[in-house]
């Protein structure tokens, strides 16, 4: 995914430069990339693809918005993946405690282990419910619900931070 500058044409001549996003096929465009150099001779951080094949992603001239939307989707995916990993760890812990014994009782029947498994189950359900709520807000935002769009913009990075931060410790505890 690359950002591309372009000048949309208007009826009166040149338009304001806009930024679009495009997918470039590296196999087709191997030799078409050239780094722009600054006056000092250093690479300026932009790459020109003159005459290269690309498929535009999103609306023309709305590249930054397209990238932000893609980042938000990736954050939601991170929340879902971490919640799924937490659920898998809980499933393994529950299976283990049902098939092991200590002091002539199954581990799952020991009071301390019940408390640990209950805490783990509660945290898994909270992460899953949060992920589903945010996914629902994404769907509602696609249907032009401004309130849900605002919720998704705010809740997604916070939930991604929290759920992804908790997942490794959760798995460690489930071990």
N, C-alpha and C positions, 0 to 999 in steps of 0.2 A: 504494500500500500504506500503510495507516494502522494505528496501534495503537488499540485500543478497550478502555476499561475496562468491565467488566460485573460484575454480582453474580449468580453462579450460585445457584439456589435449592436448598436442602437440605430434608430432611424436617422439620427443626426450625426452619426460618425462613431468614433471610438467611445466605448463605455468605460466605466471604472473597472480597474483590474479586480478580479475575484479569485478566490482560491477554491479549487476543486480537488477531489481525491480520485485517484485512478489505480487500477491493478495493472501492473506491467508484467509481461511474460519474459522472464530472463532468458529463456531459450531463443526467443525471437530477437531480443534487443541486446545481445551481448556487447556489441561494439558501439552502441549508440549513446552510452552514458559518458559525459565529460564533466569533470569538476570545474566549477567556476572559481577563479582565483581572485583574491583581493589585490589591491595595489602593492602590498608588501610581498606578494607571491605565495601567501598561505592559502590553503583551501578555505573557501568562504562558507562551506556547509551546505551548499545547494548543488544539485546535480541537474544538468540539462539533458533532456531526452528529446532532441530535435528529430522529428520523423519517426519516432518509436511508436509501436503499436501499444495501445492501452485501452482498457475498458473502464469508463467512468463509473464511480460508485457514488450514489446519492445524487442530489440535484446539482446542476451546474452553478458554480459560484458559492456553494454552501459547504465547502470542504471542511472547515473547522467544526461546524455543527455536526457533520457526518462523522468525523473522528471522535468527537465527544460522545456521540450516541454509541459508537462502536466500543469505546472504553467503558461506558456504562453497562453495555451488554456483557463485556468481558468480566466486569466486577460481579454481575449477577451469576455468571457461570462459576466464578471462584467461590461464591457463597454456596451454590448448589453442590459443587464438588467437595467442599469442606464438610458440609452437612452430611453428604453421602458417606464420606470417610468416617465421620463420627458414628453414624448409624452402623456401618460395617464393624467398627471396633466394638460397639456395644453388643452387637449380635455375637461376635466371637467371645466376648467376656461372659455373656449369658450362657452360651453353649458350654464354655469351659467350667463355669461354676455349677452347672447341672450335671456334669460328668466327673467331677472330682469330689472326694470326701475328705473331711478333717474332723477328728473327734467323733467318729461314727455317724456323722451326718453329712449330707451334701453341702458344699460350700455355699450354694444359693440359699440354704436354710439357716445359715449362721447370721445372727443379728447384725453384726458389723458389715458383712458382705451385702446383706439386703439394703442397708443404708447407702453403701457405695453404688450399688446397681441402680437404686432409685434416683440418686443424684445424677448419675450418668444418663439415665432414661429421660429425666426432666430436661437436662441440657440438650440432648438430641432433639427432643420435641420442640424446645424453644427455637433452636437453630432452624429446624425444618419449617416451623410455622412462620418464622421471620422471612425465610426464603420464599415461601409461598405467597406471603402478603406482598412482598416487594415485586414478585413476578406478576401478581394480580394488578399492582399499580402500573407496571410496564404495559400490560394489556389495556388498562383503562386510559393510559396516556396516549396510546395509539389511536384510541377512539375520541381524542380531543378533550379529555377530562383534565382541566388545568390543575385542579386540586390534587389529583392523583399524580400528575406529572411532577408537581412540586414535591410531593412526598417521595416519589421515586428518586428525584435528584438529590434529596437530602439523605434519605435512609440508605441508599445503595452503598456509598462509600463508608458510612459508619458501620453498617452490617458487615461489609467485606472486611473491614479492619478487625472487628470484634470476632466474628466467626472464624476467620482464617488465623487469627492470633490464638484462639482457644483450641483449635483442632489438634495441634501437636501435643499439648499438655493433656488434652482429653484422651488421646490415644495412649499416651504414656500411662495415665491412670487406669485405663481399661486393661492394660497389660497385667 
